[in-house]
Amino acid sequence: MQSIRRFVTARHQNPNLSIGIRSLSTSDASTLVKNVGSFLDSLGLKSGATLVQNCGDSEIGKVLIQVAKERKFQTISIIEDKPGTPEIIEELKALGGDIVVPESYTKTWYMKRLAGELSPAAGLNFSDGYQATAVCKAVANGGTFVTYGKKLPKHVVYGGAARKPVEWSAFLKEKNLKVMNL
């Protein structure tokens, strides 16, 4: 896992977050668990809050699921559509994942309804491309969107012809999201 080279926040700053998240890159599993725990604590979420993340089947995604479960947070994990997806979903649920969906699911109205019902307070992006958009769309208005060293798309694209693509900055402003780039 790459080390974090910079820490920039826009419209939100928490000094404890920078201390915990800077050391997320490590080969020691127990240290990784501790750092993810510190990171989640620094978000200031209440017990029972919902998190949405992409790359749920990555090393950091699996640790995040386990630590979130310990802290009594509900998780929505998005994984890439690939062979073996049903087995990956079962593996992540066994680790404590509450809801695990493939990327194709995020393009349906079911995901919009799910996000509306659960109102995720925070979204964690560990990927480039559409999965970043899916996470950001799922975060409730006024929530926190954290992206971990990834380049975000220039536009938020909506399915169908009903809405035209919107620039990221306009979309973030419309949803009143706190944005953290790590």
Residue frames relative to the residue before (quaternion, step in Angstrom):
aa qw qx qy qz dx dy dz
M 1.0000 0.0000 0.0000 0.0000 0.00 0.00 0.00
Q 0.4762 -0.6847 0.4723 0.2851 3.54 -0.93 0.90
S 0.4486 -0.6527 0.5263 0.3093 3.52 -1.14 0.57
I 0.4884 -0.6439 0.5000 0.3113 3.51 -1.18 0.52
R 0.2529 -0.8090 0.5178 0.1159 3.53 -0.66 1.12
R 0.8100 0.0911 -0.0398 0.5779 3.55 1.10 -0.51
F 0.1703 -0.7641 0.6136 0.1032 3.50 -1.26 0.38
V 0.0905 0.7947 -0.5885 0.1178 3.54 -0.44 1.20
T 0.0557 -0.7828 0.6175 0.0531 3.57 -0.95 0.77
A 0.2034 -0.7507 0.6162 0.1238 3.51 -1.17 0.65
R 0.8563 0.0263 -0.0806 0.5094 3.56 -0.81 1.11
H 0.7699 0.2210 -0.1542 0.5784 3.64 1.19 0.18
Q 0.0910 0.8009 -0.5883 0.0651 3.56 -0.81 0.87
N 0.0172 0.7756 -0.6287 0.0536 3.53 -0.93 0.99
P 0.3593 -0.7724 0.4731 0.2247 3.62 -0.32 1.17
N 0.6177 0.5487 -0.3566 0.4361 3.62 1.04 -0.61
L 0.5998 0.5763 -0.3537 0.4279 3.57 1.11 -0.67
S 0.6767 0.5004 -0.3154 0.4384 3.59 0.85 -0.88
I 0.6288 0.5319 -0.3409 0.4534 3.59 1.02 -0.68
G 0.7231 0.4537 -0.2542 0.4546 3.60 0.82 -0.97
I 0.7361 0.4487 -0.2529 0.4392 3.56 0.85 -0.92
R 0.5562 0.6169 -0.4012 0.3862 3.61 1.08 -0.53
S 0.7585 0.3694 -0.2122 0.4932 3.57 1.03 -0.63
L 0.2805 0.7728 -0.5228 0.2253 3.60 1.13 0.54
S 0.6676 0.4711 -0.3222 0.4781 3.59 1.05 -0.57
T 0.3033 0.7243 -0.5587 0.2669 3.52 -0.50 1.21
S 0.4063 -0.6919 0.5287 0.2769 3.55 -1.18 0.40
D 0.5919 0.5672 -0.3542 0.4500 3.58 1.27 -0.26
A 0.4052 -0.7566 0.4629 0.2214 3.58 -0.42 1.25
S 0.6644 0.5054 -0.3242 0.4450 3.61 0.91 -0.81
T 0.6331 0.5091 -0.3301 0.4807 3.59 1.07 -0.67
L 0.6228 0.5384 -0.3345 0.4587 3.58 1.02 -0.79
V 0.6448 0.5125 -0.3147 0.4717 3.59 0.94 -0.89
K 0.6566 0.5128 -0.3044 0.4618 3.58 0.93 -0.90
N 0.6891 0.4842 -0.2849 0.4578 3.59 0.92 -0.90
V 0.6278 0.5044 -0.3374 0.4875 3.59 1.03 -0.71
G 0.6276 0.5341 -0.3302 0.4602 3.59 1.02 -0.76
S 0.6523 0.5020 -0.3079 0.4772 3.58 0.95 -0.87
F 0.6350 0.5339 -0.3185 0.4585 3.55 1.02 -0.85
L 0.6785 0.4789 -0.2973 0.4711 3.59 0.85 -0.94
D 0.6280 0.5332 -0.3345 0.4576 3.59 1.01 -0.78
S 0.6742 0.5177 -0.2987 0.4339 3.57 0.97 -0.85
L 0.5771 0.5829 -0.3840 0.4238 3.60 1.19 -0.33
G 0.3658 -0.7761 0.4499 0.2479 3.57 1.27 -0.31
L 0.3372 0.7517 -0.5001 0.2670 3.58 1.09 0.63
K 0.4145 -0.6895 0.5370 0.2539 3.54 -1.14 0.68
S 0.6402 -0.5084 0.4094 0.4050 3.54 -1.24 0.50
G 0.7594 0.3295 -0.2677 0.4930 3.57 -0.89 0.94
A 0.4841 0.6602 -0.4389 0.3703 3.60 1.25 -0.16
T 0.3593 -0.7266 0.5484 0.2053 3.55 -1.24 0.51
L 0.1600 -0.7496 0.6380 0.0739 3.53 -1.12 0.89
V 0.1276 -0.7467 0.6420 0.1183 3.56 -1.16 0.57
Q 0.0156 0.7978 -0.6010 0.0444 3.57 -0.95 0.91
N 0.2860 -0.7023 0.6071 0.2377 3.51 -1.28 0.36
C 0.7569 0.3302 -0.2848 0.4868 3.57 -1.30 0.20
G 0.1267 0.8412 -0.5128 0.1158 3.56 0.99 0.83
D 0.6940 0.4663 -0.2812 0.4710 3.57 1.17 -0.49
S 0.4848 0.6349 -0.4504 0.3988 3.60 1.25 0.21
E 0.7012 -0.4455 0.3315 0.4472 3.59 -1.27 0.20
I 0.6984 0.4565 -0.2722 0.4793 3.58 0.81 -1.00
G 0.6271 0.5497 -0.3330 0.4401 3.59 1.04 -0.73
K 0.6585 0.5027 -0.3011 0.4721 3.57 0.99 -0.85
V 0.6499 0.4989 -0.3153 0.4789 3.58 0.97 -0.84
L 0.6312 0.5400 -0.3291 0.4492 3.57 0.97 -0.83
I 0.6312 0.5291 -0.3289 0.4621 3.60 0.97 -0.83
Q 0.6924 0.4876 -0.2854 0.4488 3.58 0.83 -0.98
V 0.6860 0.4729 -0.2866 0.4728 3.59 0.89 -0.91
A 0.6279 0.5287 -0.3371 0.4611 3.59 1.01 -0.76
K 0.6282 0.5340 -0.3268 0.4621 3.58 1.02 -0.79
E 0.6490 0.5198 -0.3100 0.4610 3.59 0.98 -0.88
R 0.7314 0.4060 -0.2246 0.4997 3.58 1.06 -0.77
K 0.4767 -0.7200 0.3890 0.3209 3.54 1.36 0.29
F 0.3868 0.6587 -0.5279 0.3713 3.55 0.98 0.97
Q 0.3738 -0.6877 0.5687 0.2528 3.54 -1.16 0.59
T 0.1764 -0.8091 0.5546 0.0811 3.59 -0.98 0.81
I 0.1281 -0.6997 0.6953 0.1029 3.47 -1.31 0.67
S 0.0565 -0.8142 0.5777 -0.0114 3.57 -0.55 1.17
I 0.2068 -0.7618 0.6072 0.0907 3.53 -0.90 1.04
I 0.0680 -0.7892 0.6100 0.0223 3.56 -0.92 0.95
E 0.6042 -0.5671 0.4273 0.3616 3.52 -1.26 0.48
D 0.4664 -0.6291 0.5386 0.3109 3.56 -1.16 0.66
K 0.2834 0.7372 -0.5680 0.2315 3.59 -0.61 1.14
P 0.6637 -0.4709 0.3621 0.4545 3.58 -1.21 0.22
G 0.7765 0.3212 -0.2498 0.4811 3.56 -1.00 0.83
T 0.3190 0.7849 -0.4846 0.2174 3.59 1.25 0.18
P 0.6528 0.5084 -0.3535 0.4364 3.68 0.79 -0.79
E 0.6560 0.5039 -0.3137 0.4662 3.61 1.00 -0.77
I 0.6315 0.5233 -0.3243 0.4714 3.58 1.04 -0.79
I 0.6284 0.5333 -0.3307 0.4598 3.58 0.99 -0.84
E 0.6735 0.4905 -0.2963 0.4668 3.59 0.89 -0.89
E 0.6264 0.5373 -0.3325 0.4565 3.59 1.03 -0.79
L 0.6955 0.4717 -0.2790 0.4647 3.59 0.87 -0.93
K 0.6213 0.5172 -0.3402 0.4804 3.58 1.09 -0.62
A 0.6317 0.5283 -0.3282 0.4627 3.58 1.07 -0.72
L 0.6493 0.5049 -0.3089 0.4776 3.59 1.16 -0.58
G 0.6627 -0.4982 0.3115 0.4643 3.58 1.24 -0.30
G 0.4110 0.7125 -0.4727 0.3162 3.58 1.27 0.11
D 0.3757 -0.7451 0.5065 0.2172 3.56 -0.78 0.99
I 0.7885 0.0034 0.0444 0.6135 3.56 0.80 -1.06
V 0.0024 -0.7827 0.6211 -0.0398 3.56 -0.76 1.07
V 0.0180 0.8173 -0.5720 0.0679 3.56 -0.69 1.13
P 0.4615 -0.6456 0.5166 0.3215 3.58 -1.15 0.55
E 0.6890 -0.4960 0.3388 0.4056 3.56 -1.23 0.48
S 0.6222 0.5601 -0.3503 0.4199 3.62 0.97 -0.78
Y 0.6034 0.5686 -0.3474 0.4380 3.61 1.11 -0.64
T 0.6431 0.5533 -0.3282 0.4155 3.58 1.05 -0.76
K 0.6518 0.5126 -0.3092 0.4655 3.58 1.24 -0.30
T 0.6142 0.5465 -0.3436 0.4540 3.58 1.27 0.16
W 0.6233 -0.5392 0.4052 0.3957 3.54 -1.28 0.27
Y 0.5250 0.6329 -0.4110 0.3937 3.60 1.23 -0.36
M 0.6493 0.5097 -0.3152 0.4683 3.58 1.00 -0.81
K 0.6298 0.5252 -0.3338 0.4648 3.57 0.99 -0.80
R 0.6625 0.4940 -0.3020 0.4752 3.57 0.96 -0.84
L 0.6355 0.5338 -0.3176 0.4585 3.59 0.98 -0.88
A 0.6772 0.4781 -0.2885 0.4793 3.58 0.87 -0.95
G 0.6366 0.5287 -0.3272 0.4562 3.59 1.04 -0.70
E 0.6826 0.4866 -0.2817 0.4668 3.58 1.01 -0.80
L 0.7689 0.3763 -0.1907 0.4803 3.60 0.94 -0.89
S 0.1669 -0.8381 0.5007 0.1380 3.61 1.24 -0.42
P 0.0906 -0.8276 0.5521 0.0455 3.63 0.45 1.12
A 0.3649 -0.7528 0.5143 0.1887 3.56 -0.81 1.06
A 0.7995 0.1184 -0.0540 0.5864 3.58 1.18 -0.48
G 0.1442 -0.7626 0.6260 0.0757 3.52 -1.19 0.69
L 0.1447 -0.7928 0.5902 0.0470 3.55 -0.90 0.98
N 0.1321 -0.8162 0.5620 0.0213 3.54 -0.58 1.23
F 0.0261 -0.7957 0.6047 -0.0229 3.55 -0.76 1.11
S 0.7001 0.4476 -0.2375 0.5032 3.61 1.24 0.29
D 0.4301 -0.6333 0.5679 0.3025 3.51 -1.33 0.35
G 0.7550 0.4660 -0.2611 0.3804 3.54 -1.29 0.09
Y 0.8498 -0.2266 0.1340 0.4567 3.50 -1.31 -0.47
Q 0.6003 0.5719 -0.3836 0.4067 3.63 0.97 -0.65
A 0.5977 0.5443 -0.3594 0.4662 3.60 1.09 -0.61
T 0.6456 0.5122 -0.3082 0.4752 3.55 1.00 -0.84
A 0.6479 0.5305 -0.3172 0.4453 3.58 0.94 -0.88
V 0.6474 0.5057 -0.3172 0.4738 3.58 0.97 -0.84
C 0.6844 0.4996 -0.2903 0.4446 3.57 0.81 -1.00
K 0.6439 0.5162 -0.3227 0.4634 3.59 0.98 -0.78
A 0.6821 0.5143 -0.2863 0.4340 3.58 1.04 -0.78
V 0.5906 0.5839 -0.3787 0.4084 3.62 1.08 -0.59
A 0.4966 -0.6699 0.4726 0.2851 3.56 -0.95 0.95
N 0.6285 -0.5201 0.4186 0.3991 3.56 -1.20 0.54
G 0.7998 0.2465 -0.2110 0.5051 3.56 -0.91 0.96
G 0.5141 0.6610 -0.4056 0.3664 3.59 1.27 0.03
T 0.5165 -0.6193 0.4960 0.3218 3.54 -1.34 -0.24
F 0.1198 -0.7700 0.6251 0.0434 3.55 -0.94 0.97
V 0.0703 -0.7996 0.5963 -0.0127 3.57 -0.62 1.19
T 0.0427 -0.7853 0.6171 0.0259 3.55 -0.85 0.95
Y 0.2986 -0.7900 0.5252 0.1044 3.52 -0.84 1.09
G 0.8323 -0.2881 0.1321 0.4548 3.57 0.00 1.35
K 0.5453 0.6121 -0.4100 0.3999 3.58 1.06 0.56
K 0.4665 -0.6549 0.5199 0.2882 3.53 -1.19 0.65
L 0.3007 -0.7696 0.5397 0.1609 3.55 -0.74 1.06
P 0.5761 -0.5758 0.4375 0.3811 3.58 -1.13 0.55
K 0.5597 -0.6095 0.4383 0.3510 3.59 -1.21 0.41
H 0.8035 0.1788 -0.0672 0.5639 3.56 1.12 -0.66
V 0.3619 -0.6506 0.6148 0.2604 3.52 -1.31 0.49
V 0.1725 -0.8092 0.5591 0.0526 3.54 -0.59 1.20
Y 0.2107 -0.7660 0.5982 0.1051 3.54 -1.01 0.89
G 0.5048 -0.6502 0.4796 0.3040 3.56 -1.09 0.72
G 0.7700 0.3221 -0.2510 0.4902 3.55 -1.14 0.61
A 0.5864 -0.6032 0.4288 0.3293 3.52 -1.33 0.04
A 0.4314 0.7406 -0.4388 0.2701 3.59 1.28 -0.05
R 0.8096 0.1114 -0.0418 0.5748 3.60 0.99 -0.82
K 0.3905 -0.7049 0.5443 0.2331 3.51 -1.09 0.77
P 0.6435 -0.5117 0.3832 0.4209 3.60 -1.19 0.42
V 0.2063 -0.7640 0.6048 0.0895 3.55 -1.12 0.80
E 0.5148 -0.6268 0.4757 0.3403 3.60 -1.03 0.71
W 0.6243 -0.5723 0.3850 0.3667 3.58 -1.11 0.78
S 0.6713 0.5151 -0.3180 0.4276 3.58 0.79 -0.97
A 0.6579 0.4929 -0.3077 0.4791 3.60 0.99 -0.80
F 0.6427 0.5257 -0.3208 0.4557 3.58 1.00 -0.82
L 0.6657 0.5015 -0.2993 0.4645 3.59 0.91 -0.92
K 0.6487 0.5098 -0.3112 0.4717 3.56 1.01 -0.81
E 0.6409 0.5384 -0.3120 0.4495 3.58 0.99 -0.86
K 0.7348 0.3949 -0.2185 0.5063 3.59 1.01 -0.85
N 0.3316 -0.7740 0.4778 0.2504 3.60 1.31 -0.14
L 0.2591 0.7945 -0.5024 0.2218 3.56 0.97 0.92
K 0.3675 -0.6455 0.6163 0.2618 3.53 -1.23 0.65
V 0.1394 -0.8173 0.5580 0.0347 3.57 -0.67 1.08
M 0.0273 -0.7743 0.6322 -0.0025 3.55 -0.97 0.94
N 0.1339 -0.7634 0.6294 0.0567 3.56 -0.83 1.06
L 0.1165 -0.8163 0.5644 0.0397 3.57 -0.55 1.13
